[in-house]
Amino acid sequence: MTITKSIRKILFFICCLSMVAVLAACGKEASTDVSASDAPAISPSELVVAGNEIAISVDPTIYPAADYLLNMGAGEVLFKADADGVIQPSFAKGVKQVDEYTWEIELHPDATFWSGDAADAEAVISSLMRSKTMDAKANPFLEGIEFTAIDATTIQAVTETPNIDITLNLSSPQLLIHNTADKYTYEDIETADYTGMYRIVEFEPAQRMVFEKNENYWGTKPEIQRVVHEQISDPDARVIAALSGRYHVVMDIPQAAYSQFQNNDVAKIVLVPGAQTQTIYLNCEKENLSDYRVRQALGWAMDREELILLGMEGLSEPVTTWLGSNPAYEKVKTAFFDSYNVEKAAQLLDEAGWEMGEDGYRYKDGEQLSILLRTFRNDQALGETIQMQWKKIGVNVSVQHGDYSLITTARETGDWDASIEAWGTFGNVSALLNAQYAVDGAANYGHFQDAKVSELLNQLAQAADAEARQEIGEELSLYIAEQSPALYIAPRPQITAVSTSLEGFVPHFRQFENVVNANLKIK
């Protein structure tokens, strides 16, 4: 009988996991991850969740801690998008727009932190200001807004520009409400204080987090008593974990494993298109990428249909602008790069002075046109497909796959050419585009600078209504596509395995912050 390749791989990893368990029993340190075999048996009072990575800190200003704390029900934001994309009050009780510049946010009068300290207007404002000061990802959502405590349960927010939907800004997961009293330094779980339905009781950075029900929670209390969040970095091991019956939710299931869950009695796949654009960020400060013609050539040489088929198992659709994954920007979804055009790419490289050598690679002034492309999570196959495509136009691409920390370290040192990741495109468009393209933008990794971009961003910030913002956002998207400081592929597929024993799970276009809710029950 013939054993399929995927089954052989699963059997191989089962053996590997067994070996890890044996080594652990012998006192050997085998891995920083929690293996599937280590997971506790299913209990109706304990929810077990796994993903590619977990927080490396309990400080919400250290990315990506806020995402995971929000996702596990430990922290809260003032407003939150529901599954239909409608912004709803979350930690806030309500909101009203007083005039074109002024908003009033009402808080729940009985809301407290884990410690019992009042989570009143002054405390919430202090939390927002700490995030603004210490977190570059949070800053764009708070820029140009002045907060004042009117009374204990009312915050006044005054914006520099008219008619900004402040609820969109304050729905960012980076704005997790946390206690800023002197003793809460967020160095460890003993000095962390949030408002959520679960509180942290155990934490091993990049390995495991354990949460227990917050009996003093101000809102609807959950039925499940305990939540365990584990890191399983190997994608095949995550699939094994999901199929083992030991886990209730396994995030970041690789696209290639999608078919293994069809007609499965243990777990089912939840696949929701994400408002996140899979992006190749380019280092514009590198000499070989400083010419827009080279960057644009790379864009024309991308067969996005093939990238989605080979790198995403066909589970997405092409976009060529960053805002293309936002449903409101359908008009520019596939603008500028309207085809796969190797001939045009080659012509641009010729014009930029990169000549094809006898070895099939391009050279200029004796230097080879080479690019180191860094990938993480489920993007290795995507990176290798890009490598194959760009080789056709004479670019020597190396792919380095590893933890996200390797990408951030490389960016800090400047030792990088290109990297793949996805930022969410849902929210305040001015804040989002400033993060991507402003000179000091948190996602402007390649330090791209352009006078026209700066002017359009300024116009966007001053736009008086949604229609004007839409037009400027579309114009900026087209111009950015032409300059190509980054290249856009497709919305990142969100693939989550959910146990058939779990009730109340809500599929969401921002699943990364919407796994745990108070209505979850384990059969």
VOVO-721403 format. One record per atom (N, C-alpha, C): residue in three letters; x negated, y, z negated. Coordinates in steps of 0.2 Angstrom, whole numbers, plus 5000, padded with zeros to 4 digits. Atoms other than C-alpha are relative to their C-alpha. Example, Ala and Ser with C-alpha at 12.3 -4.5 7.8 and 13.67 -1.06 7.14 Angstrom:
BEGIN
ALA499649945000/ALA493849784961/ALA499650065000/SER500449945001/SER493249954964/SER500450054997/
***
This chain:
BEGIN
MET499649945000/MET500050005000/MET499650065000/THR500449944999/THR499350175005/THR500350054994/ILE499949955005/ILE499250304991/ILE499950075003/THR500149944997/THR499550484997/THR499450044996/LYS500549965002/LYS498250614995/LYS500250044993/SER499849965006/SER499250714982/SER500149964994/ILE499950045006/ILE499650564971/ILE499349984998/ARG500750025003/ARG497750514971/ARG499750064996/LYS500349945004/LYS497350694965/LYS500350004993/ILE499750005007/ILE498650684951/ILE499749944996/LEU500250055004/LEU498050514946/LEU499250024998/PHE500749985002/PHE496250584946/PHE500050054994/PHE500049955005/PHE496750734935/PHE500349974993/ILE499850045006/ILE497650614923/ILE499449974997/CYS500650045003/CYS496050514921/CYS499650064997/CYS500449955003/CYS495150684918/CYS500350024994/LEU499749985006/LEU496350734905/LEU499949954995/SER500250055005/SER496150574896/SER499350004998/MET500749995002/MET494350594896/MET499950054996/VAL500049945004/VAL494550764889/VAL500249984993/ALA499750015006/ALA495550694875/ALA499549954996/VAL500550045003/VAL494250554872/VAL499450044997/LEU500649965002/LEU492850684871/LEU500250044994/ALA499849965006/ALA493850794859/ALA500049954994/ALA500050045006/ALA494050644848/ALA499349984997/CYS500650015002/CYS492250614848/CYS499650064997/GLY500449945002/GLY491850794843/GLY499750045005/LYS500349964994/LYS491350854860/LYS500450065002/GLU499649944997/GLU491951024867/GLU500049995007/ALA499950014993/ALA492650984884/ALA500250065004/SER499649954996/SER493651134889/SER500250064996/THR499749955003/THR494251304884/THR500750005001/ASP499350004999/ASP495951264891/ASP500349954995/VAL499650055003/VAL497351164882/VAL500249955006/SER499850054995/SER497551004892/SER500749984999/ALA499350025000/ALA499250934896/ALA500149954995/SER499950055005/SER498950784885/SER500050034992/ASP500049975006/ASP498750904870/ASP500650034998/ALA499449965001/ALA500450974871/ALA500449964995/PRO499650035005/PRO501650934857/PRO500649975003/ALA499450034997/ALA503150824860/ALA500650055000/ILE499549955000/ILE504750914865/ILE500450004994/SER499649995006/SER505750984850/SER500550055002/PRO499549954998/PRO507351074851/PRO499950074996/SER500149945004/SER506651204839/SER499350035002/GLU500749974998/GLU504951234849/GLU500050005007/LEU500149994993/LEU504751304866/LEU499350005002/VAL500750014998/VAL503151254875/VAL500050035007/VAL500149974994/VAL502551364889/VAL499350005002/ALA500750004998/ALA501051354900/ALA499950045006/GLY500149964994/GLY500251464913/GLY499250005002/ASN500650004997/ASN498651494923/ASN499550034994/GLU500449965005/GLU498051614909/GLU500450034995/ILE499749975005/ILE498551694893/ILE499650064998/ALA500449945002/ALA498051854884/ALA499349994997/ILE500750005003/ILE496251884879/ILE500050054994/SER500049955006/SER496752014866/SER500850014998/VAL499449985002/VAL498252064856/VAL500150075000/ASP499949934999/ASP498052244860/ASP500350015007/PRO499649994993/PRO499352304873/PRO499650045005/THR500349964996/THR498152424880/THR499449965004/ILE500550044996/ILE496952284886/ILE500349955004/TYR499750044995/TYR497552214902/TYR499849925000/PRO499349994999/PRO498452094903/PRO500449984994/ALA499750025006/ALA498952074885/ALA500850025000/ALA499349985000/ALA500552174887/ALA500549965004/ASP499650054996/ASP501252064901/ASP500249944996/TYR499950075004/TYR501051904890/TYR500450014994/LEU499649985006/LEU501751984874/LEU500750015002/LEU499349994998/LEU503252044883/LEU500349945003/ASN499850064997/ASN503451884892/ASN500249954995/MET499950055005/MET503451784876/MET500550024995/GLY499649975005/GLY504651894867/GLY499750034994/ALA500449975006/ALA503351964855/ALA500150085000/GLY500049934999/GLY503452144862/GLY500650025004/GLU499449974996/GLU504752264870/GLU499850065003/VAL500149944997/VAL504852404881/VAL500750045000/LEU499449975001/LEU506152544881/LEU500549985005/PHE499550024995/PHE506952494897/PHE499749955004/LYS500250064996/LYS506952344908/LYS500449985006/ALA499650024994/ALA507452284925/ALA500349944999/ASP499750065000/ASP508752154925/ASP499949965006/ALA500250054995/ALA508752004937/ALA500350035007/ASP499749974994/ASP509752114950/ASP499650075002/GLY500449944999/GLY508452254949/GLY500250074997/VAL499749945003/VAL509452374939/VAL499750014993/ILE500449985006/ILE508552464925/ILE500650014994/GLN499550005006/GLN509452434908/GLN499650024994/PRO500349995007/PRO509152494890/PRO499749944997/SER500350065003/SER508052364881/SER499950024993/PHE500249975007/PHE507152434865/PHE500450064999/ALA499549945000/ALA508152594869/ALA500749984999/LYS499350025000/LYS509952594865/LYS500450035005/GLY499749964995/GLY510452724878/GLY499650065003/VAL500449954997/VAL509852864889/VAL500550055004/LYS499649964996/LYS510653024897/LYS499550055003/GLN500449954997/GLN509953154909/GLN500450074998/VAL499749945002/VAL510253324902/VAL500050055005/ASP500149964994/ASP509653424917/ASP499549975004/GLU500550034996/GLU508453404931/GLU499349984998/TYR500750015003/TYR506953404920/TYR500049964993/THR499950025007/THR507653344903/THR500449944999/TRP499650065001/TRP508153174897/TRP500049994992/GLU500050015007/GLU508653114880/GLU500149924999/ILE500150075001/ILE508252934874/ILE500349984993/GLU499750025007/GLU509352854860/GLU499749944998/LEU500350065003/LEU508552724849/LEU500549974995/HIS499650035004/HIS509352594839/HIS499850024993/PRO500249985006/PRO509452654821/PRO499749954995/ASP500250055004/ASP509052494813/ASP499349965002/ALA500550044997/ALA507552444824/ALA499450014996/THR500650005004/THR505952404815/THR499449965003/PHE500550044998/PHE504252334818/PHE500049934996/TRP500050065004/TRP503752154812/TRP499950014993/SER500249995007/SER503052234796/SER500650034996/GLY499449975004/GLY504752314792/GLY499950085001/ASP500149924999/ASP504052494796/ASP500550025005/ALA499549984995/ALA505352594805/ALA499750025007/ALA500249984993/ALA505252604824/ALA500450055002/ASP499649944998/ASP505952774825/ASP499650045005/ALA500249964995/ALA505652914837/ALA499350025000/GLU500849985001/GLU503952974830/GLU499649945001/ALA500450064999/ALA503352794830/ALA499949985007/VAL500050024993/VAL503852764848/VAL499650055004/ILE500449954997/ILE503052924854/ILE499349994999/SER500750015002/SER501452884845/SER499849945004/SER500250064996/SER501452714854/SER499950025007/LEU500049984993/LEU501752784871/LEU499350045001/MET500649964999/MET500352914868/MET499349964999/ARG500650055001/ARG499052774862/ARG499949975007/SER500150034994/SER499452684878/SER499850045006/LYS500249964995/LYS499252834889/LYS499250024999/THR500749985001/THR497552874881/THR499549945001/MET500450054999/MET496852704881/MET500149955005/ASP499850054994/ASP497652614896/ASP500050035006/ALA500049964994/ALA497252674913/ALA500649975004/LYS499450024996/LYS498652564920/LYS500750034997/ALA499449975003/ALA499952644908/ALA500050085002/ASN500049934999/ASN499352824912/ASN500550035005/PRO499649974994/PRO500252854929/PRO500750004998/PHE499350005001/PHE501952814921/PHE500250054995/LEU499949955005/LEU501752944907/LEU499750075002/GLU500349934998/GLU500853084917/GLU500550055001/GLY499549954999/GLY501853244917/GLY500649994996/ILE499450015004/ILE503053194904/ILE499850024993/GLU500149985007/GLU503153284887/GLU500549974995/PHE499650035004/PHE503953184873/PHE500150044993/THR499949975006/THR504753264857/THR500549964996/ALA499550035005/ALA505653184842/ALA500550054998/ILE499449955002/ILE507353274841/ILE500249984993/ASP499950035006/ASP507753164826/ASP499849934999/ALA500350065001/ALA507452994819/ALA500149955006/THR499850054995/THR508352904833/THR500150035007/THR499949964993/THR508253034848/THR499350025002/ILE500649984997/ILE506753064859/ILE500250045006/GLN499949954995/GLN506753214871/GLN499449995005/ALA500650014995/ALA505753184887/ALA500150065005/VAL500049954995/VAL505353334898/VAL499549995005/THR500450024995/THR504653304915/THR499750075004/GLU500249944997/GLU503553424925/GLU500350015007/THR499750004994/THR504453384941/THR500749985000/PRO499350015001/PRO506353374944/PRO500249935002/ASN499650064998/ASN507453224944/ASN499649935001/ILE500450075001/ILE506153084940/ILE500549964996/ASP499650065004/ASP507052924935/ASP499549984995/ILE500550025005/ILE506152914919/ILE500149934997/THR499950075002/THR506952744915/THR499649955004/LEU500450044996/LEU505952674929/LEU499350004997/ASN500649995003/ASN504352744922/ASN499949964993/LEU500050035007/LEU504752684904/LEU500149925000/SER499950075000/SER505052504910/SER499449965002/SER500650034999/SER503252474914/SER499849954994/PRO500250045005/PRO502652324904/PRO499450024996/GLN500649975003/GLN501052424900/GLN500250054994/LEU499849955006/LEU502152534888/LEU500349964995/LEU499750045006/LEU502452404875/LEU500050044994/ILE500049965006/ILE503052484859/ILE499649964994/HIS500550035005/HIS501752454845/HIS499950054995/ASN500149955006/ASN501452524828/ASN499350025000/THR500649974999/THR500052644828/THR499750034993/ALA500349995007/ALA499852664809/ALA499349984999/ASP500750015000/ASP498052674804/ASP499849924999/LYS500250065002/LYS497952494797/LYS500149955006/TYR499950044994/TYR498552424814/TYR499550015006/THR500649994995/THR496952414825/THR500149955006/TYR500050054994/TYR497452264836/TYR499449965001/GLU500650044999/GLU495852184833/GLU500149924999/ASP499850075001/ASP496752014828/ASP500750004998/ILE499350005001/ILE498451954824/ILE500250034993/GLU499849975007/GLU498352024806/GLU500150075001/THR500049934999/THR498152194813/THR500450035006/ALA499549994995/ALA499552184826/ALA500750014997/ASP499449995002/ASP501252254824/ASP500550025005/TYR499549984995/TYR502652244837/TYR500749994998/THR499349995002/THR504552244837/THR500449945003/GLY499750054997/GLY504952084846/GLY500349944996/MET499650055003/MET506051934842/MET499549944997/TYR500550055003/TYR504451824839/TYR499450044998/ARG500749975002/ARG502851864830/ARG499549955000/ILE500650054999/ILE501151794833/ILE499849984993/VAL500250035006/VAL500551674820/VAL499349965001/GLU500750034998/GLU499051594829/GLU499850025007/PHE500349984994/PHE497951654843/PHE499349985001/GLU500750014998/GLU496451584852/GLU500050035007/PRO500149964994/PRO495951704866/PRO499949955006/ALA500050034994/ALA496251634883/ALA500049924999/GLN499950075001/GLN496751464876/GLN500749994998/ARG499350025003/ARG498351464865/ARG500250064996/MET499749955004/MET499551584857/MET500749964997/VAL499450035003/VAL500951524844/VAL500450064997/PHE499549955002/PHE502451634840/PHE500549964995/GLU499450035004/GLU503751604826/GLU500550065000/LYS499449965000/LYS505451684825/LYS500050064995/ASN500049955004/ASN505551854818/ASN500650014996/GLU499450005004/GLU506851844804/GLU500350064999/ASN499849945001/ASN506952024802/ASN500150045007/TYR499949974993/TYR507252054821/TYR500650055000/TRP499549965000/TRP508352204824/TRP500649985005/GLY499550014995/GLY509252134839/GLY500349934999/THR499750075000/THR510051964844/THR499449954999/LYS500550045002/LYS509051834836/LYS500049935004/PRO500050064996/PRO508451684846/PRO500249934996/GLU499850065004/GLU509051504842/GLU499349964999/ILE500750045000/ILE507251424846/ILE499650044995/GLN500449985006/GLN506151444830/GLN499350025002/ARG500749994999/ARG504451434838/ARG499850005008/VAL500350004993/VAL503551474855/VAL499349995000/VAL500750024999/VAL501951394860/VAL499850025007/HIS500249984993/HIS501051474875/HIS499249985001/GLU500650034999/GLU499551384882/GLU499750015007/GLN500449994993/GLN498251414896/GLN499849935003/ILE500350064996/ILE497951274909/ILE499850035006/SER500349964994/SER496851354922/SER500049965006/ASP500050044994/ASP496751204934/ASP500749995002/PRO499350004997/PRO498251214946/PRO500349935000/ASP499750075000/ASP498351024947/ASP500249974994/ALA499850025007/ALA498351004929/ALA500750034998/ARG499449975001/ARG499751124928/ARG500649965003/VAL499550044997/VAL500751024940/VAL500249934996/ILE499950065004/ILE500450864929/ILE500450024994/ALA499749985006/ALA500950964914/ALA500850015001/ALA499249994998/ALA502651014922/ALA500349945001/LEU499750074999/LEU502950834927/LEU500049964994/SER500150045005/SER502450764911/SER500650004995/GLY499550005004/GLY504050814902/GLY499850034993/ARG500249975006/ARG503050894888/ARG500150084999/TYR500049935000/TYR503251074893/TYR500750025003/HIS499349984998/HIS504851174895/HIS499950055006/VAL500149954994/VAL504151314907/VAL499249995002/VAL500750004998/VAL502551304917/VAL500050055006/MET500049944995/MET502151464927/MET499449985005/ASP500650004995/ASP500951484942/ASP499949935003/ILE500150074997/ILE501351314950/ILE499750025007/PRO500349994993/PRO500251304966/PRO500549995005/GLN499650014995/GLN501151324982/GLN500049935003/ALA500050074997/ALA500551154988/ALA500449954996/ALA499650055004/ALA501451064974/ALA500750015000/TYR499349995000/TYR503151134978/TYR500449945002/SER499650064998/SER503750974987/SER500049954994/GLN500050055005/GLN503350864972/GLN500550014995/PHE499549995005/PHE504750944962/PHE500749995003/GLN499350014996/GLN506150904975/GLN500349934997/ASN499650065003/ASN507450784967/ASN499749974994/ASN500350025006/ASN506450774951/ASN500450014994/ASP499650005006/ASP507350734935/ASP499750034994/VAL500349985006/VAL506050804923/VAL500050085001/ALA500049934999/ALA505850984930/ALA500250025007/LYS499849974993/LYS506451094944/LYS499650065001/ILE500449944998/ILE505651234953/ILE500550065001/VAL499749944999/VAL506251414952/VAL499550055004/LEU500449964995/LEU505651514967/LEU500450075001/VAL499749934999/VAL506051704967/VAL499550045004/PRO500449954997/PRO505351824979/PRO499850064995/GLY500249955005/GLY504251944969/GLY499950065003/ALA500149944998/ALA504152124971/ALA499250024999/GLN500750005001/GLN502252104972/GLN499749995007/THR500350014994/THR501152134987/THR499349974999/GLN500750035000/GLN499652014989/GLN499650045005/THR500549954997/THR498252134993/THR499349985000/ILE500850005000/ILE496452124999/ILE499750074999/TYR500349945002/TYR495652264990/TYR499350005003/LEU500750004997/LEU494052324999/LEU499650064997/ASN500549955003/ASN492552414992/ASN499850055005/CYS500249954995/CYS492452575002/CYS499450034999/GLU500749975001/GLU490852624994/GLU499449965003/LYS500550044997/LYS489952475002/LYS499950035007/GLU500249974993/GLU489052535018/GLU500449965006/ASN499650044994/ASN489852395029/ASN500750015000/LEU499349995000/LEU491552445023/LEU500250075000/SER499849935000/SER491452635023/SER500350035006/ASP499749974994/ASP491952655041/ASP500749975001/TYR499350024999/TYR493852645043/TYR500149955006/ARG499950054994/ARG493652555060/ARG499849934998/VAL500150075003/VAL492852405051/VAL500649984996/ARG499450035005/ARG494252395038/ARG500649995005/GLN499450004995/GLN495552425052/GLN499949935004/ALA500150064996/ALA494752285062/ALA500149944996/LEU499950065004/LEU494852165048/LEU500849994999/GLY499350015000/GLY496752205047/GLY500349975006/TRP499750024993/TRP497052175066/TRP499849925000/ALA500350074999/ALA496052005064/ALA500449964995/MET499750045004/MET497251945051/MET500749975003/ASP499450044998/ASP498551815057/ASP500449994994/ARG499750005007/ARG499751845042/ARG500549935000/GLU499650065000/GLU500951705048/GLU499649944998/GLU500450055002/GLU499551585047/GLU499750004993/LEU500249995007/LEU498951655030/LEU500549974996/ILE499550025004/ILE500651625023/ILE500149925001/LEU499950074999/LEU500751445031/LEU499549964996/LEU500550045003/LEU499051385025/LEU499850024993/GLY500249985006/GLY498751495010/GLY500650004995/MET499449995004/MET500551505003/MET500549945002/GLU499650054998/GLU501351345010/GLU500650025003/GLY499449974997/GLY502551455020/GLY500550034996/LEU499549975005/LEU503351525005/LEU500150074999/SER499949935001/SER503351705009/SER500150035007/GLU499949974993/GLU503451825024/GLU499550065000/PRO500549955000/PRO502251955031/PRO500250074998/VAL499949935001/VAL502052135025/VAL499350035002/THR500649974998/THR500752255032/THR499950074996/THR500149945005/THR501052405019/THR500149974993/TRP500050025007/TRP500852395001/TRP500850004997/LEU499349995002/LEU502652454998/LEU500549955004/GLY499650044996/GLY503252325010/GLY500449954996/SER499750055004/SER503752204996/SER500650034996/ASN499449965003/ASN504952334989/ASN500650005005/PRO499450014995/PRO506652304997/PRO500250075002/ALA499849944998/ALA506952494998/ALA499550035005/TYR500549974995/TYR505452515010/TYR500049955006/GLU499950054995/GLU506052385023/GLU499750035007/LYS500149974994/LYS505752515037/LYS499250005001/VAL500750004999/VAL503852515034/VAL499749934998/LYS500250075002/LYS503752325030/LYS499449975004/THR500550034995/THR502752275045/THR499750065005/ALA500249954996/ALA502252445051/ALA499250005002/PHE500749994998/PHE500552485060/PHE499749945003/PHE500350064998/PHE499852315060/PHE500649955003/ASP499450044998/ASP501252245071/ASP499949945004/SER500250074997/SER500352095078/SER499349984998/TYR500750035001/TYR498851985077/TYR499650015006/ASN500349974994/ASN497552065089/ASN499349994999/VAL500750015000/VAL495851995089/VAL499650045005/GLU500349964995/GLU495352085105/GLU499950084997/LYS500149935003/LYS495752255096/LYS499550004995/ALA500550005006/ALA494752205081/ALA499350005003/ALA500750004997/ALA493252165092/ALA499850075002/GLN500149944997/GLN493452325101/GLN499850064994/LEU500149955006/LEU493452425084/LEU499349994997/LEU500750025003/LEU491852335078/LEU499550025005/ASP500449974995/ASP491052375094/ASP499950075000/GLU500049935000/GLU491452555093/GLU499650024993/ALA500449985006/ALA490752555075/ALA499349985000/GLY500750014999/GLY489152495081/GLY499849934998/TRP500150065002/TRP489252315075/TRP500049955006/GLU500150044994/GLU488552205089/GLU500049924999/MET500050075001/MET488852015091/MET499349975001/GLY500650034999/GLY487351915089/GLY500049935003/GLU500050074997/GLU486851745096/GLU500349954995/ASP499750055005/ASP487351655080/ASP500750014999/GLY499349995001/GLY489151715081/GLY500250054995/TYR499949955005/TYR488951855068/TYR499850075003/ARG500249934998/ARG488852045070/ARG499550034996/TYR500649975003/TYR487352145066/TYR500050085002/LYS500149934999/LYS487052335064/LYS499350024997/ASP500749985002/ASP485252405062/ASP499749944996/GLY500450065003/GLY484652225058/GLY500449974994/GLU499750035006/GLU485952195044/GLU500749975003/GLN499550044998/GLN487252065046/GLN500750024997/LEU499349985003/LEU489152105043/LEU500349944996/SER499850065005/SER489451995028/SER500550034995/ILE499549985005/ILE490852005015/ILE500149944995/LEU499950045006/LEU490951924998/LEU500850014998/LEU499350005002/LEU492851884995/LEU500149974994/ARG499950035006/ARG493351854977/ARG500749984999/THR499350025001/THR494951754973/THR500149974993/PHE499950045007/PHE495751684957/PHE500749975000/ARG499350035000/ARG497351594952/ARG500149955006/ASN499950044994/ASN498151514967/ASN499850025006/ASP500149964994/ASP497351614980/ASP499349975004/GLN500650034996/GLN495851494985/GLN500149995007/ALA499950024993/ALA496651425000/ALA500150065004/LEU499949934997/LEU497151605005/LEU499450035002/GLY500649974998/GLY495451665004/GLY499649965005/GLU500350044995/GLU494751515014/GLU500350015007/THR499649994993/THR496051545028/THR499750075002/ILE500349934998/ILE495451735028/ILE499349995003/GLN500750014998/GLN493651675029/GLN500049975007/MET499950034994/MET494151565044/MET500250055006/GLN499849954995/GLN495051715053/GLN499550055001/TRP500549954999/TRP493751845050/TRP499449975004/LYS500650034996/LYS492351725057/LYS500150015007/LYS499850004993/LYS493251735074/LYS499850075003/ILE500249934998/ILE492751925075/ILE499350014998/GLY500749995001/GLY490951895069/GLY499850024993/VAL500149985007/VAL491151925050/VAL499849944996/ASN500250055004/ASN490151815039/ASN500350014993/VAL499650005006/VAL491351785024/VAL499849954995/SER500150055005/SER490951695008/SER500650014995/VAL499450005004/VAL492351654996/VAL499849974993/GLN500250025007/GLN492051644977/GLN500650004996/HIS499450015003/HIS493451574967/HIS499949994992/GLY500250015007/GLY493551594948/GLY500550044996/ASP499649965004/ASP494351684933/ASP500150075002/TYR499949934998/TYR495051854935/TYR499450044996/SER500549965004/SER493751914922/SER499350015005/LEU500549994995/LEU492451884936/LEU500150055005/ILE499849944996/ILE493352004947/ILE499950074997/THR500049945004/THR493452134934/THR499350024999/THR500749995002/THR491652114929/THR499650035007/ALA500349984994/ALA491052134947/ALA500250075002/ARG499849934998/ARG492052294950/ARG499750054995/GLU500449965005/GLU491252364934/GLU499350025002/THR500749994998/THR489552334941/THR499950035007/GLY500049984993/GLY490052384959/GLY499749945005/ASP500250064996/ASP489452204965/ASP500649965003/TRP499450034996/TRP490952164976/TRP500150035006/ASP499849974993/ASP491552184994/ASP500850005000/ALA499350004999/ALA493352124993/ALA500349954995/SER499750055005/SER494552034981/SER500850005001/ILE499350014999/ILE496351974981/ILE500450004994/GLU499550005005/GLU497752014969/GLU500650045002/ALA499449974998/ALA499452074968/ALA500350054994/TRP499749955004/TRP500252234960/TRP500750005001/GLY499349994999/GLY502052254957/GLY500250065003/THR499849944996/THR502952374969/THR500650034998/PHE499349975002/PHE504552404959/PHE499950054994/GLY500149955005/GLY504652564949/GLY500050075003/ASN500049934998/ASN504352744950/ASN499450015006/VAL500450004995/VAL503552764967/VAL499450055000/SER500549965001/SER502552914963/SER499449974996/ALA500450035005/ALA501752834948/ALA499649945003/LEU500350064997/LEU501452674958/LEU499550015005/LEU500549984995/LEU500652754973/LEU499450044998/ASN500649965003/ASN499552864962/ASN499549954998/ALA500450055003/ALA498952704954/ALA499649975005/GLN500450034994/GLN498452634971/GLN499550045004/TYR500449964995/TYR497752784980/TYR499750064998/ALA500349945003/ALA497352924969/ALA499349994999/VAL500850015001/VAL495452954967/VAL499949964993/ASP500250045006/ASP495552894949/ASP500649954998/GLY499450055001/GLY497052774951/GLY499749934998/ALA500250065003/ALA496952614941/ALA499949945005/ALA500050064995/ALA497152504957/ALA499650025006/ASN500449974994/ASN496052614968/ASN499349974999/TYR500650035002/TYR494652484965/TYR499450025005/GLY500549984995/GLY493652534981/GLY499850075000/HIS500149935000/HIS493652714976/HIS500150045006/PHE499849964994/PHE494452774992/PHE500250074999/GLN499849935001/GLN494552964994/GLN500250035007/ASP499749974994/ASP495553055007/ASP500450064999/ALA499649945002/ALA496153235007/ALA500750005002/LYS499350014998/LYS497753195017/LYS500449964995/VAL499750045005/VAL498153055004/VAL500150044994/SER499949965006/SER497853174990/SER500650055001/GLU499449954999/GLU499053304998/GLU500749975000/LEU499350045000/LEU500453175001/LEU500249984993/LEU499950025007/LEU500253114983/LEU500350064996/ASN499849945004/ASN500453294977/ASN500750015002/GLN499449994998/GLN501953314988/GLN500649954997/LEU499550055003/LEU502753154982/LEU500250024993/ALA499949985007/ALA502553214964/ALA500450064999/GLN499549945000/GLN503453374968/GLN500649995003/ALA499450014996/ALA504853294978/ALA500650014996/ALA499449985004/ALA506553354972/ALA500549955000/ASP499550055000/ASP507553204976/ASP499849945003/ALA500250064998/ALA507553024981/ALA499949995007/GLU500150004992/GLU507753055000/GLU499350025002/ALA500749974998/ALA506153165000/ALA499549954998/ARG500550055002/ARG505253034990/ARG499949945005/GLN500050054995/GLN505752905002/GLN499650015006/GLU500349984994/GLU505152995017/GLU499250014999/ILE500749995001/ILE503453045009/ILE499749934999/GLY500350075001/GLY503152865003/GLY499949965007/GLU500150044993/GLU503452795021/GLU499450035004/GLU500649974997/GLU502252925028/GLU499449984997/LEU500650025003/LEU500952885016/LEU499849935001/SER500150074998/SER501152705019/SER499749995007/LEU500350004994/LEU500852725037/LEU499350025001/TYR500749975000/TYR499352835035/TYR499549954997/ILE500550045004/ILE498552715022/ILE499949945004/ALA500150064996/ALA498852565034/ALA499550025005/GLU500549984995/GLU497852665047/GLU499350004997/GLN500649995003/GLN496452705035/GLN499749934997/SER500250075002/SER496452525028/SER499550004994/PRO500450015006/PRO495652545011/PRO500249944996/ALA499850075002/ALA496552385007/ALA500549975005/LEU499650044994/LEU497452255018/LEU500649964996/TYR499450035003/TYR499152185014/TYR500349945004/ILE499850074997/ILE499752005017/ILE500749985000/ALA499350035002/ALA501451955009/ALA500150014993/PRO499850005007/PRO502451964993/PRO499749934997/ARG500350075003/ARG501551834981/ARG500649964998/PRO499550055002/PRO502651684979/PRO500049994992/GLN500050015007/GLN503251664961/GLN500349934999/ILE499850075000/ILE503351474958/ILE500049984992/THR499950025007/THR503951414940/THR500349945000/ALA499650065001/ALA504351244935/ALA500350004993/VAL499650005006/VAL505751234922/VAL500349934998/SER499850065002/SER506151084912/SER500849995000/THR499250014999/THR507951004915/THR500350004993/SER499850005007/SER508051004896/SER500150074997/LEU499949935002/LEU508051194895/LEU500650035003/GLU499449974998/GLU509651294896/GLU499850084999/GLY500049935001/GLY509751484898/GLY499450045003/PHE500549974996/PHE508251514909/PHE500250055005/VAL499849964995/VAL508451664920/VAL499550025005/PRO500449994995/PRO507651674937/PRO500050085001/HIS500149935000/HIS506951854939/HIS499450025005/PHE500549984996/PHE505951944952/PHE499450034997/ARG500649995004/ARG504751994938/ARG500049954995/GLN500050065004/GLN504651824931/GLN499450004995/PHE500650005004/PHE502951864923/PHE500250044993/GLU499849975006/GLU503851964910/GLU500749984997/ASN499350025002/ASN505551874909/ASN500049924999/VAL499950075002/VAL505251694903/VAL500449994994/VAL499750015006/VAL505751704885/VAL500650054999/ASN499449965001/ASN507551764881/ASN500349974994/ALA499750025006/ALA508651754865/ALA500549945001/ASN499550054999/ASN509851634874/ASN499849935002/LEU500350064998/LEU508651494878/LEU500249954995/LYS499950065004/LYS509151324871/LYS499749945003/ILE500350064998/ILE508351154872/ILE500549944998/LYS499550065001/LYS509451004874/LYS499649944997/
***
